[in-house]
Amino acid sequence: MNRICAITMVLIAPFLLNAQNGGTRWNILKNSSIGWTIKPNDPHFDHIEMSGEKVSFWVRYSVDSMQRLSLVRTVIYPTFRLKPNDTHGTMMLTFTDQDLPRFYVNMTPLKPCLMNGYPNPGLTEKVISMSHSGVLQIESSLEKIDRSRVSNKLILRRSLLPCADLPAAIEKFVWINTDNKACNVSMEYNLKEIRIDTLHSTNGPHSVFSYTLNEGIKTLQPGDSAVFAVVYQAVKAGESLVKINLNSEVDKRVKRIRAIQEPMQLITPDAVLNTAFAFAKLRAGESIYNTKNGYINSPGGFRYHAAIWANDQAEYTGPWYGMAGYPLGTEAGLNAYRWFAKFMNKEFKPIPSSIIAEGIDFWDGAGDRGDQAMIAYGASRFALATGNIDIAKELWPLIEYCLEFSRRKVNADGVVNSDSDELEGRFPAGSANLCTSSMYYDALLSASMLCRELGKPKEMVMGYQKQATQLRASIEKFFGARVEGYETYRYYKENDVLRSWICMPLTVGIYSRKSGTVDALFSPRLWTVDGLATQAGDKTFWDRSTLYGLRGVLASGETARGLDYLKKYSERRLLGVHVPYPVEAWPEGDQKQLSGESALYCRIFTEGLFGLRPTGLRSFTISPKLPDGWDEMALNNITAFGNTFDIVVKRASDQTVVEISRKGQNTIVRKWDGKVPLSINL
């Protein structure tokens, strides 16, 4: 298995060549999908990840200058564990075009084409287009050529998708006869088993089967079509292969996409933003795995499956799931906090940064990264947004523990010490960093609100509020600084160059240094074609800081500037050279499409553009930033705070009007002056 994984990483390494190329390649199609019309002499390659409850399907597609297609498929099975059963111990196998069964048109084979190979004489395939809507679809034209003329014309439509709840991925082939005469199309029968023995597999030996469905000869009259499929399916030791039902599995994938997309719909005049939001919802919602210890959101990206992290799951996706209206997301968010809660202890030792291997082990190799502040921040926002008193009661001990842990880490300067931050030493963070203190500040505010909902003593509520007030002053005194000519923040005491994480105070409602911070974020020192550089003068970028930065800029009221940069970023990620999701990082990670970053993208709109902030189990504040040139924007079918409702923000003369409507209830209509957030109680 190590050899297979190594081959996979070699195959994706050339993607670095495309990492910072510009321009757009894709277009927006109907139903929140995107498409690419392929032209000759325009080679391109990219990769995409799609996930189900028991599988993640990574596909690398390449089209050369002659429109020849090459596919590499890596199928990842998160609940099939390898030895050592650590963070990266997920079973995965790679299948190339050479592993496919042979197809024939009449008696002529369609042979898989290598990246640097030659087209098969007699049957020529040209890729016409690709599209993605949660299912990757590729359309090609094929012509069978005799010595003197074209004798058959066909269309081949491939669909690649993960199964919704089985450890299997599907490659579906639909052949369509576009000629004026009949032809035969056939696919060879194939059944191959790869057995991962007990030397490498935990509780093995496990098997992966690649097999065909609907194989054989099909006679196509003009206009007729034939469907074939290849399935890549894992089977645990002691179990037998049960082949899937193709139509049923495709239908289940479509239904799962619909279940993720129907709640929390963004409607603005900008199609790029609407579509990018819909895709980010999908990636954040699909990367949820059914493990032996319950449903869990995991980042994905080859290395991070069946495991959780205090930043990705507690801090990024948890608060999003609280508002997303996706029941499986709510369950995954709650389970993540439950996993962390198991590590509370009387000695107040740090809860590990990551719980791995389906919840049976942990990783804490970077020490205390400020993880308790991350967990308290995310869990309190999640509990408030769900509007569920039982969830709030269950999570309160974890929140209280993490707040007390952080309080004990407050140093003589009034800010929070930690061993590192979420970048785990990749860049310096000092002994106390701006991220950890900002997270703790926001967590204190949320905790005071949650205390009221749970009927806790008034002294506890006031105590958290007092700590928050003191911490806010300490953040200003300790981190507030003039850095590279900008009145903003130093990230840690010794820091003297601009860092992307200076955006953090803006995301938690601290705007005292807004002007200088926004100027610094969008300065040539930090802003690049791919968003924020991690540190001024360095080419490295991590999308998470860009996503936090854009959210903070919009939340602070810098709408015009924030929207301009948000549109540039969104167009690049949705329609550019690596689509359609936010990514982890570059050059590290080869811009993997981790799910947490997609959740952060969605939160740019809910918390930034609309200014939603949970204040109770049935209440929130809203401070919408309706951009110039927009008459209206909306978030429809929100399921949060114990209600399902729509938010419509309209321009009325020189005022902003907020309408909140619920089925069977009177519409709440409020005018906003653009200053103090509106308080809404449902």
C-alpha positions as CSV (number, residue, x, y, z in Angstrom):
1,M,0.0,0.0,0.0
2,N,2.9,2.4,0.6
3,R,3.9,1.9,-3.0
4,I,0.5,2.7,-4.2
5,C,0.3,5.9,-2.1
6,A,3.7,6.9,-3.3
7,I,2.6,6.6,-6.9
8,T,-0.4,8.7,-6.2
9,M,1.6,11.5,-4.8
10,V,4.0,11.4,-7.8
11,L,1.0,11.8,-10.1
12,I,-0.3,14.8,-8.3
13,A,3.1,16.5,-7.9
14,P,2.9,18.1,-11.5
15,F,-0.1,20.1,-10.3
16,L,2.4,22.5,-8.7
17,L,3.2,23.7,-12.1
18,N,-0.4,25.0,-12.4
19,A,-0.6,26.4,-8.9
20,Q,-0.4,30.1,-9.6
21,N,-1.5,30.4,-13.2
22,G,-4.3,32.9,-13.8
23,G,-7.4,33.2,-15.9
24,T,-10.7,31.4,-16.0
25,R,-11.5,28.2,-17.8
26,W,-15.0,27.1,-16.6
27,N,-18.4,28.7,-17.0
28,I,-21.5,28.6,-14.8
29,L,-24.3,26.3,-16.0
30,K,-27.8,25.9,-14.8
31,N,-28.6,24.2,-11.5
32,S,-25.5,25.4,-9.7
33,S,-23.1,23.5,-11.9
34,I,-20.1,24.5,-13.9
35,G,-18.8,23.4,-17.3
36,W,-15.7,23.6,-19.4
37,T,-15.9,23.5,-23.2
38,I,-12.7,22.0,-24.4
39,K,-10.8,23.4,-27.4
40,P,-7.8,22.0,-29.3
41,N,-4.3,23.1,-28.4
42,D,-5.3,24.0,-24.9
43,P,-3.9,21.3,-22.6
44,H,-5.0,21.3,-19.0
45,F,-5.0,19.1,-15.9
46,D,-6.6,19.3,-12.5
47,H,-7.9,17.2,-9.7
48,I,-11.1,17.0,-7.6
49,E,-12.3,15.2,-4.5
50,M,-15.8,13.9,-3.9
51,S,-17.0,12.1,-0.8
52,G,-19.6,9.8,0.6
53,E,-20.1,8.2,4.1
54,K,-17.7,5.4,3.4
55,V,-15.5,6.6,0.6
56,S,-13.7,9.6,-0.9
57,F,-13.1,9.6,-4.6
58,W,-10.1,11.7,-5.9
59,V,-9.9,12.1,-9.7
60,R,-7.1,13.7,-11.7
61,Y,-8.1,14.5,-15.2
62,S,-5.8,15.6,-18.0
63,V,-6.6,16.8,-21.5
64,D,-3.7,17.2,-24.0
65,S,-3.4,19.5,-27.0
66,M,-5.2,16.9,-29.2
67,Q,-8.1,16.7,-26.8
68,R,-7.1,13.2,-25.6
69,L,-8.2,12.3,-22.1
70,S,-6.3,10.7,-19.3
71,L,-7.8,9.9,-15.9
72,V,-6.2,8.8,-12.6
73,R,-8.6,7.6,-9.9
74,T,-7.6,7.2,-6.3
75,V,-10.4,5.6,-4.2
76,I,-10.0,6.2,-0.4
77,Y,-11.8,4.1,2.2
78,P,-11.7,6.0,5.5
79,T,-13.1,3.2,7.7
80,F,-10.7,0.6,6.3
81,R,-7.6,1.1,8.4
82,L,-4.0,0.3,7.7
83,K,-1.0,-0.3,10.0
84,P,0.1,1.8,11.7
85,N,-3.4,3.0,12.4
86,D,-2.5,6.6,12.7
87,T,-3.6,9.9,11.1
88,H,-2.7,8.8,7.7
89,G,-3.6,5.1,8.0
90,T,-6.5,5.1,5.5
91,M,-6.7,2.4,2.9
92,M,-6.6,3.8,-0.7
93,L,-5.9,2.4,-4.1
94,T,-5.1,4.1,-7.4
95,F,-6.6,3.0,-10.8
96,T,-5.4,4.4,-14.1
97,D,-6.9,4.1,-17.6
98,Q,-4.9,0.9,-18.1
99,D,-6.9,-0.8,-15.4
100,L,-10.2,-0.3,-17.3
101,P,-11.9,-3.1,-19.2
102,R,-11.7,-2.8,-23.0
103,F,-14.5,-1.2,-24.9
104,Y,-15.3,-2.1,-28.6
105,V,-17.3,-0.4,-31.3
106,N,-18.2,-3.3,-33.6
107,M,-14.8,-5.0,-33.6
108,T,-12.6,-2.0,-33.0
109,P,-11.2,-1.4,-29.4
110,L,-11.1,1.8,-27.6
111,K,-7.8,1.5,-25.8
112,P,-6.9,3.8,-22.9
113,C,-4.6,6.6,-23.9
114,L,-1.5,7.4,-21.8
115,M,-0.6,11.0,-21.1
116,N,2.3,10.8,-23.6
117,G,0.9,8.0,-25.7
118,Y,-0.7,7.8,-29.1
119,P,-4.4,7.6,-30.2
120,N,-5.6,4.2,-31.2
121,P,-5.8,3.9,-35.0
122,G,-9.3,3.2,-36.1
123,L,-11.2,4.7,-33.1
124,T,-10.5,8.3,-32.3
125,E,-11.8,10.0,-29.1
126,K,-11.9,13.7,-28.5
127,V,-13.0,15.3,-25.2
128,I,-15.8,17.8,-25.9
129,S,-16.7,19.1,-22.5
130,M,-16.6,18.5,-18.7
131,S,-19.1,19.5,-16.1
132,H,-19.4,19.2,-12.3
133,S,-22.4,19.4,-10.0
134,G,-21.4,17.0,-7.4
135,V,-20.9,14.4,-10.1
136,L,-18.0,14.8,-12.5
137,Q,-19.2,14.4,-16.1
138,I,-17.0,14.1,-19.2
139,E,-18.4,14.0,-22.7
140,S,-16.4,12.8,-25.7
141,S,-17.0,12.3,-29.4
142,L,-15.8,9.0,-31.0
143,E,-15.4,8.1,-34.6
144,K,-14.6,4.7,-36.0
145,I,-12.6,5.4,-39.2
146,D,-12.3,3.0,-42.1
147,R,-9.6,3.3,-44.7
148,S,-11.5,5.8,-46.8
149,R,-14.3,7.2,-44.6
150,V,-15.8,7.6,-41.2
151,S,-18.1,4.7,-40.6
152,N,-19.5,5.2,-37.1
153,K,-20.1,8.3,-34.9
154,L,-20.8,8.1,-31.2
155,I,-20.9,10.2,-28.0
156,L,-19.4,8.8,-24.8
157,R,-20.6,10.3,-21.5
158,R,-18.6,9.4,-18.4
159,S,-19.9,10.1,-14.9
160,L,-17.6,9.7,-11.9
161,L,-19.1,9.7,-8.4
162,P,-18.8,8.3,-4.9
163,C,-21.5,6.1,-3.5
164,A,-23.6,7.9,-0.8
165,D,-23.3,5.3,2.0
166,L,-21.2,2.4,0.7
167,P,-17.4,2.0,0.4
168,A,-17.5,2.2,-3.3
169,A,-17.0,4.7,-6.2
170,I,-18.6,4.5,-9.6
171,E,-17.5,5.2,-13.2
172,K,-20.5,5.2,-15.5
173,F,-20.2,5.1,-19.3
174,V,-23.1,6.0,-21.5
175,W,-22.6,5.3,-25.3
176,I,-24.9,7.2,-27.6
177,N,-25.2,6.4,-31.3
178,T,-25.4,9.7,-33.2
179,D,-24.9,8.0,-36.6
180,N,-27.6,7.2,-39.2
181,K,-26.9,3.4,-39.0
182,A,-26.7,0.8,-36.3
183,C,-23.6,-0.4,-34.5
184,N,-22.5,-2.7,-31.7
185,V,-20.9,-1.4,-28.6
186,S,-19.5,-3.7,-25.9
187,M,-17.5,-3.8,-22.7
188,E,-15.5,-6.7,-21.5
189,Y,-16.4,-8.5,-18.3
190,N,-13.9,-7.7,-15.5
191,L,-13.7,-8.8,-11.9
192,K,-10.4,-8.1,-10.0
193,E,-9.7,-8.5,-6.3
194,I,-6.8,-6.8,-4.6
195,R,-6.4,-8.2,-1.1
196,I,-4.6,-6.1,1.6
197,D,-3.1,-8.7,3.9
198,T,-2.9,-8.5,7.7
199,L,0.7,-7.3,7.4
200,H,-0.7,-4.0,6.3
201,S,-4.3,-3.9,7.3
202,T,-6.0,-3.6,10.7
203,N,-8.5,-6.4,11.3
204,G,-7.8,-7.6,7.8
205,P,-7.3,-8.9,5.3
206,H,-9.5,-6.4,3.5
207,S,-10.2,-6.5,-0.3
208,V,-10.9,-4.0,-3.0
209,F,-12.8,-5.2,-6.0
210,S,-12.9,-3.5,-9.4
211,Y,-15.7,-5.0,-11.4
212,T,-18.0,-4.3,-14.4
213,L,-21.7,-3.8,-14.5
214,N,-23.9,-4.4,-17.6
215,E,-21.0,-5.8,-19.6
216,G,-21.5,-7.5,-23.0
217,I,-22.6,-6.5,-26.5
218,K,-25.3,-3.9,-27.1
219,T,-26.7,-3.2,-30.5
220,L,-27.5,0.5,-30.9
221,Q,-29.9,1.8,-33.5
222,P,-29.5,5.5,-34.5
223,G,-30.3,7.6,-31.4
224,D,-30.0,4.6,-29.0
225,S,-27.8,4.5,-26.0
226,A,-26.1,1.8,-23.8
227,V,-25.0,2.0,-20.2
228,F,-22.0,0.3,-18.7
229,A,-20.1,0.9,-15.4
230,V,-17.0,0.1,-13.5
231,V,-17.2,0.0,-9.7
232,Y,-14.3,0.2,-7.2
233,Q,-15.6,-1.3,-4.0
234,A,-14.0,-2.3,-0.6
235,V,-15.1,-5.3,1.4
236,K,-14.0,-6.0,5.0
237,A,-12.4,-9.2,6.1
238,G,-14.9,-12.1,6.4
239,E,-17.6,-10.3,4.3
240,S,-18.5,-11.1,0.7
241,L,-18.8,-8.8,-2.3
242,V,-22.4,-7.7,-3.0
243,K,-22.4,-5.8,-6.3
244,I,-24.2,-2.4,-6.2
245,N,-27.4,-1.4,-8.1
246,L,-26.1,1.2,-10.5
247,N,-29.3,3.3,-10.8
248,S,-30.0,3.2,-7.1
249,E,-26.5,4.4,-6.2
250,V,-26.5,7.2,-8.7
251,D,-29.9,8.3,-7.4
252,K,-28.7,8.2,-3.8
253,R,-25.8,10.5,-4.7
254,V,-28.1,12.9,-6.4
255,K,-30.4,12.9,-3.4
256,R,-27.6,13.5,-1.0
257,I,-26.4,16.5,-3.0
258,R,-30.0,17.9,-3.0
259,A,-30.2,17.4,0.8
260,I,-27.1,19.5,1.3
261,Q,-28.1,22.2,-1.2
262,E,-31.7,22.8,-0.3
263,P,-31.1,24.5,3.1
264,M,-29.4,27.9,3.5
265,Q,-29.6,29.1,-0.1
266,L,-27.7,32.3,-1.0
267,I,-29.4,34.6,-3.5
268,T,-27.6,37.6,-4.7
269,P,-27.3,39.5,-8.1
270,D,-23.9,37.8,-8.5
271,A,-24.0,34.3,-10.1
272,V,-20.4,33.6,-9.2
273,L,-20.9,34.2,-5.5
274,N,-24.2,32.2,-5.5
275,T,-22.6,29.2,-7.3
276,A,-19.4,29.3,-5.3
277,F,-21.5,29.3,-2.1
278,A,-23.5,26.3,-3.3
279,F,-20.3,24.3,-4.2
280,A,-18.8,25.2,-0.8
281,K,-21.9,23.9,0.9
282,L,-21.6,20.7,-1.0
283,R,-17.9,20.1,0.0
284,A,-18.5,21.0,3.6
285,G,-21.6,18.7,3.7
286,E,-20.4,15.7,1.8
287,S,-17.1,15.1,3.6
288,I,-18.8,13.3,6.5
289,Y,-17.9,9.7,7.3
290,N,-19.8,7.0,9.1
291,T,-17.2,5.7,11.5
292,K,-17.3,3.0,14.2
293,N,-17.9,5.9,16.7
294,G,-20.5,7.8,14.7
295,Y,-20.7,10.3,11.9
296,I,-17.7,12.6,11.7
297,N,-16.7,15.4,9.4
298,S,-13.1,15.1,8.3
299,P,-11.0,17.4,6.1
300,G,-10.2,14.8,3.3
301,G,-7.4,15.3,1.0
302,F,-5.6,11.9,1.0
303,R,-4.3,12.3,4.6
304,Y,-7.1,13.4,6.8
305,H,-10.0,10.9,7.0
306,A,-12.0,9.4,9.9
307,A,-10.4,11.9,12.2
308,I,-11.1,15.4,13.6
309,W,-9.0,18.5,14.5
310,A,-9.7,21.3,16.9
311,N,-9.3,23.9,14.1
312,D,-11.0,22.1,11.1
313,Q,-13.9,20.5,13.0
314,A,-14.4,22.4,16.2
315,E,-13.6,25.9,14.9
316,Y,-14.4,25.9,11.2
317,T,-17.2,23.4,10.4
318,G,-19.0,23.2,13.8
319,P,-20.3,26.7,13.8
320,W,-21.3,26.3,10.1
321,Y,-23.2,23.1,10.8
322,G,-25.1,24.9,13.6
323,M,-26.7,27.0,10.9
324,A,-26.5,24.9,7.7
325,G,-29.7,23.1,8.2
326,Y,-28.2,19.7,7.2
327,P,-29.1,17.1,9.9
328,L,-26.1,14.9,9.1
329,G,-23.9,18.0,9.6
330,T,-25.5,18.7,13.0
331,E,-24.8,15.1,14.0
332,A,-21.2,15.2,12.8
333,G,-20.6,18.5,14.6
334,L,-22.0,17.2,17.9
335,N,-20.0,14.0,17.6
336,A,-16.8,15.9,17.1
337,Y,-17.3,17.8,20.3
338,R,-18.2,14.5,22.1
339,W,-14.9,13.0,20.9
340,F,-13.0,16.0,22.3
341,A,-15.0,15.9,25.6
342,K,-13.7,12.4,26.3
343,F,-10.2,13.9,27.0
344,M,-11.2,16.3,29.7
345,N,-9.2,15.7,32.8
346,K,-8.9,16.9,36.4
347,E,-5.3,18.0,35.9
348,F,-6.3,20.4,33.0
349,K,-3.9,18.8,30.6
350,P,-4.6,19.9,27.0
351,I,-7.2,18.1,25.0
352,P,-5.3,16.7,22.0
353,S,-5.3,18.7,18.8
354,S,-6.7,15.7,16.8
355,I,-8.7,12.5,17.5
356,I,-7.8,10.0,14.9
357,A,-8.5,6.5,13.5
358,E,-12.3,6.6,13.9
359,G,-12.0,8.0,17.4
360,I,-9.8,5.3,19.0
361,D,-6.5,7.3,19.2
362,F,-5.2,10.9,19.2
363,W,-2.4,13.1,17.9
364,D,-0.9,15.9,19.9
365,G,2.4,16.3,18.1
366,A,2.3,20.1,18.1
367,G,1.5,20.5,21.8
368,D,-1.1,23.0,22.8
369,R,-2.0,25.0,19.6
370,G,-4.6,27.0,21.4
371,D,-6.9,24.0,20.8
372,Q,-9.1,24.7,23.9
373,A,-9.8,28.2,22.7
374,M,-10.8,26.8,19.3
375,I,-13.1,24.2,20.9
376,A,-14.8,26.6,23.2
377,Y,-15.3,29.1,20.4
378,G,-16.8,26.5,18.0
379,A,-18.9,24.5,20.5
380,S,-20.5,27.6,22.0
381,R,-21.5,29.0,18.6
382,F,-22.7,25.6,17.5
383,A,-24.8,25.1,20.6
384,L,-26.4,28.5,20.3
385,A,-27.1,28.2,16.6
386,T,-28.8,24.8,16.8
387,G,-31.4,26.2,19.2
388,N,-31.4,22.8,20.9
389,I,-31.4,23.0,24.7
390,D,-30.3,19.4,25.1
391,I,-27.3,19.9,22.9
392,A,-26.4,23.1,24.9
393,K,-26.7,21.1,28.2
394,E,-24.5,18.3,26.8
395,L,-21.8,20.6,25.5
396,W,-21.7,23.0,28.4
397,P,-19.2,20.9,30.5
398,L,-16.8,20.8,27.5
399,I,-17.1,24.6,26.9
400,E,-16.6,25.4,30.6
401,Y,-13.6,23.1,30.8
402,C,-12.0,24.7,27.7
403,L,-12.7,28.2,29.0
404,E,-11.1,27.4,32.4
405,F,-8.1,25.8,30.7
406,S,-7.6,29.0,28.6
407,R,-8.0,31.2,31.7
408,R,-5.2,29.3,33.4
409,K,-3.0,30.1,30.3
410,V,-3.5,33.9,30.6
411,N,-0.1,35.4,31.1
412,A,1.1,38.6,32.9
413,D,0.2,40.6,29.9
414,G,-3.4,39.4,30.0
415,V,-3.3,37.4,26.8
416,V,-3.3,33.6,26.3
417,N,-0.1,31.5,26.1
418,S,0.0,28.5,23.8
419,D,2.8,26.3,22.4
420,S,2.0,27.1,18.8
421,D,-1.0,27.8,16.6
422,E,-2.8,25.8,13.9
423,L,0.2,26.1,11.5
424,E,2.1,24.0,14.0
425,G,5.5,25.7,13.7
426,R,5.5,26.2,10.0
427,F,5.6,29.9,10.7
428,P,6.6,31.5,14.1
429,A,3.9,32.2,16.6
430,G,5.7,33.1,19.7
431,S,4.5,32.1,23.2
432,A,1.2,34.0,22.8
433,N,-0.4,34.6,19.4
434,L,-3.3,36.7,18.2
435,C,-5.4,33.8,17.0
436,T,-5.6,32.0,20.4
437,S,-6.6,35.2,22.3
438,S,-9.2,36.2,19.7
439,M,-10.8,32.8,19.8
440,Y,-10.9,32.8,23.6
441,Y,-12.4,36.3,23.6
442,D,-15.3,35.3,21.3
443,A,-15.8,32.1,23.3
444,L,-16.2,34.1,26.5
445,L,-18.9,36.2,24.9
446,S,-20.8,33.1,23.5
447,A,-20.4,31.4,26.8
448,S,-22.0,34.2,28.7
449,M,-25.0,34.1,26.3
450,L,-25.2,30.3,26.7
451,C,-25.1,30.7,30.5
452,R,-28.3,32.7,30.4
453,E,-30.0,30.2,28.2
454,L,-29.1,27.4,30.6
455,G,-30.2,29.3,33.7
456,K,-26.7,29.5,35.2
457,P,-26.0,32.0,38.1
458,K,-25.9,35.6,37.1
459,E,-22.4,35.8,38.6
460,M,-21.2,33.3,36.1
461,V,-22.6,35.3,33.2
462,M,-21.1,38.5,34.5
463,G,-17.8,36.7,35.2
464,Y,-17.4,35.7,31.6
465,Q,-18.4,39.1,30.3
466,K,-15.8,40.7,32.6
467,Q,-13.1,38.4,31.4
468,A,-14.0,39.2,27.8
469,T,-13.7,42.9,28.5
470,Q,-10.4,42.5,30.2
471,L,-9.1,40.3,27.4
472,R,-10.2,42.8,24.7
473,A,-8.2,45.5,26.4
474,S,-5.2,43.2,26.7
475,I,-5.4,42.3,23.0
476,E,-5.2,45.9,22.1
477,K,-2.4,46.7,24.5
478,F,-0.3,43.6,23.7
479,F,-0.9,42.9,20.0
480,G,-1.8,46.4,18.8
481,A,1.2,47.8,16.9
482,R,2.4,49.6,13.9
483,V,3.8,47.0,11.5
484,E,5.4,47.8,8.2
485,G,3.7,51.2,8.4
486,Y,0.2,50.0,9.1
487,E,-1.7,50.6,12.4
488,T,-2.7,47.0,12.9
489,Y,-1.5,44.0,15.0
490,R,1.7,42.1,15.5
491,Y,0.9,38.4,15.5
492,Y,3.1,37.7,18.5
493,K,5.5,39.7,20.7
494,E,8.6,39.6,18.5
495,N,6.7,39.8,15.2
496,D,7.8,42.7,12.9
497,V,6.4,41.7,9.5
498,L,2.8,41.6,8.4
499,R,0.9,38.3,8.9
500,S,-2.4,37.2,7.3
501,W,-3.8,36.4,10.8
502,I,-4.0,40.1,11.7
503,C,-7.6,39.7,10.4
504,M,-8.7,37.7,13.5
505,P,-9.9,40.6,15.6
506,L,-12.2,41.7,12.8
507,T,-14.0,38.3,12.8
508,V,-14.8,38.6,16.5
509,G,-16.2,42.1,16.5
510,I,-13.0,44.1,17.4
511,Y,-12.8,47.0,15.0
512,S,-10.6,49.5,16.8
513,R,-7.8,49.0,14.2
514,K,-10.1,48.2,11.3
515,S,-8.7,50.8,8.9
516,G,-5.0,49.9,9.2
517,T,-5.8,46.2,9.3
518,V,-7.9,46.3,6.1
519,D,-5.3,48.4,4.3
520,A,-2.6,45.9,5.4
521,L,-4.6,42.9,4.3
522,F,-5.2,44.2,0.8
523,S,-1.7,45.7,0.4
524,P,0.8,44.2,-2.1
525,R,2.7,42.9,0.9
526,L,0.0,40.4,1.8
527,W,-2.6,40.1,-1.0
528,T,-1.6,37.8,-3.9
529,V,-3.5,36.4,-6.9
530,D,-4.5,33.5,-4.6
531,G,-5.5,35.6,-1.6
532,L,-3.5,36.3,1.5
533,A,0.1,35.3,1.8
534,T,0.8,33.7,5.2
535,Q,3.5,36.2,5.8
536,A,4.6,39.3,3.9
537,G,7.4,38.5,1.5
538,D,6.6,34.8,1.3
539,K,4.7,33.0,-1.5
540,T,3.1,30.4,0.8
541,F,-0.7,30.8,1.2
542,W,-3.3,29.0,3.3
543,D,-6.8,29.7,2.1
544,R,-8.2,29.6,5.7
545,S,-6.6,32.9,6.5
546,T,-8.0,34.5,3.3
547,L,-11.4,33.2,4.2
548,Y,-11.2,34.6,7.7
549,G,-9.9,37.8,6.3
550,L,-12.7,38.3,3.8
551,R,-15.3,37.5,6.5
552,G,-13.7,40.0,8.9
553,V,-13.4,42.8,6.3
554,L,-17.1,42.4,5.4
555,A,-18.2,42.1,9.0
556,S,-16.4,45.3,9.8
557,G,-18.4,47.3,7.2
558,E,-15.7,47.6,4.5
559,T,-18.2,46.2,2.1
560,A,-17.1,47.7,-1.2
561,R,-13.4,46.7,-0.8
562,G,-14.3,43.3,0.7
563,L,-16.7,42.4,-2.0
564,D,-14.2,43.3,-4.7
565,Y,-11.6,41.0,-3.4
566,L,-14.2,38.3,-2.5
567,K,-15.4,38.3,-6.2
568,K,-11.8,37.9,-7.5
569,Y,-11.1,35.1,-5.1
570,S,-14.4,33.3,-5.8
571,E,-14.0,33.5,-9.5
572,R,-10.5,32.0,-9.3
573,R,-11.6,29.1,-7.1
574,L,-14.9,28.4,-8.9
575,L,-13.9,29.0,-12.6
576,G,-10.1,29.1,-12.7
577,V,-7.4,26.5,-13.1
578,H,-8.2,24.5,-9.9
579,V,-12.0,24.2,-9.3
580,P,-14.6,24.4,-7.8
581,Y,-13.7,24.7,-4.0
582,P,-11.5,26.6,-1.7
583,V,-8.2,24.8,-1.0
584,E,-5.9,24.1,1.9
585,A,-2.5,25.5,1.0
586,W,0.3,26.0,-1.6
587,P,2.9,24.8,-2.1
588,E,2.3,22.4,0.8
589,G,-0.7,20.1,0.2
590,D,-0.9,20.7,-3.6
591,Q,-4.1,22.8,-3.0
592,K,-6.2,19.9,-1.7
593,Q,-9.9,20.6,-1.4
594,L,-10.3,20.1,2.3
595,S,-13.9,20.5,3.6
596,G,-13.2,22.9,6.5
597,E,-12.1,25.6,4.1
598,S,-15.4,25.3,2.2
599,A,-17.3,25.8,5.5
600,L,-15.2,28.9,6.1
601,Y,-16.2,30.2,2.7
602,C,-19.9,29.9,3.5
603,R,-19.3,31.8,6.8
604,I,-18.0,34.8,4.8
605,F,-21.7,35.3,3.8
606,T,-23.6,34.3,6.9
607,E,-21.3,36.0,9.4
608,G,-19.6,38.6,7.2
609,L,-22.0,39.9,4.5
610,F,-25.2,39.2,6.5
611,G,-23.6,39.8,9.9
612,L,-25.4,36.9,11.7
613,R,-24.2,36.3,15.2
614,P,-25.9,33.8,17.6
615,T,-26.9,35.4,20.9
616,G,-29.3,32.7,22.3
617,L,-31.1,29.5,21.4
618,R,-33.8,31.5,19.7
619,S,-32.0,34.8,19.1
620,F,-29.3,36.4,17.0
621,T,-28.1,39.7,15.8
622,I,-27.9,40.7,12.2
623,S,-25.9,43.6,10.5
624,P,-26.3,43.1,6.8
625,K,-23.9,44.8,4.4
626,L,-26.0,45.3,1.2
627,P,-23.4,46.3,-1.4
628,D,-23.8,49.3,-3.6
629,G,-25.5,48.3,-6.9
630,W,-27.5,45.5,-5.2
631,D,-31.1,46.1,-4.5
632,E,-31.6,42.8,-2.6
633,M,-29.9,39.8,-1.2
634,A,-31.3,36.8,0.7
635,L,-30.6,33.7,2.7
636,N,-33.5,31.3,2.2
637,N,-34.5,28.1,4.0
638,I,-32.3,28.7,7.1
639,T,-32.8,26.1,9.8
640,A,-31.3,27.4,13.0
641,F,-32.3,28.8,16.4
642,G,-35.1,26.2,16.5
643,N,-36.8,27.7,13.5
644,T,-36.9,27.5,9.7
645,F,-36.9,31.0,8.1
646,D,-35.9,33.2,5.2
647,I,-33.9,36.5,5.5
648,V,-34.4,39.1,2.7
649,V,-32.4,42.3,2.8
650,K,-33.7,45.1,0.6
651,R,-32.7,48.6,-0.3
652,A,-35.5,51.2,0.4
653,S,-34.4,54.7,-0.4
654,D,-31.4,55.4,1.8
655,Q,-32.2,52.7,4.3
656,T,-31.7,48.9,4.5
657,V,-34.8,46.9,5.3
658,V,-34.5,43.4,6.8
659,E,-37.4,40.9,6.4
660,I,-37.5,37.7,8.3
661,S,-40.3,35.3,7.4
662,R,-41.4,32.0,8.8
663,K,-44.2,29.8,7.6
664,G,-47.4,30.5,9.5
665,Q,-45.9,33.5,11.3
666,N,-46.0,37.2,10.8
667,T,-43.0,38.6,8.9
668,I,-40.5,40.5,11.0
669,V,-39.7,43.8,9.3
670,R,-36.9,45.9,10.7
671,K,-35.0,49.0,9.3
672,W,-31.3,49.0,9.9
673,D,-29.3,52.2,10.3
674,G,-26.0,50.6,9.4
675,K,-24.6,51.0,12.9
676,V,-25.9,48.9,15.9
677,P,-26.7,45.3,14.9
678,L,-30.4,44.4,14.9
679,S,-31.5,42.0,17.7
680,I,-33.9,39.3,16.4
681,N,-35.8,37.0,18.8
682,L,-37.6,34.1,17.2
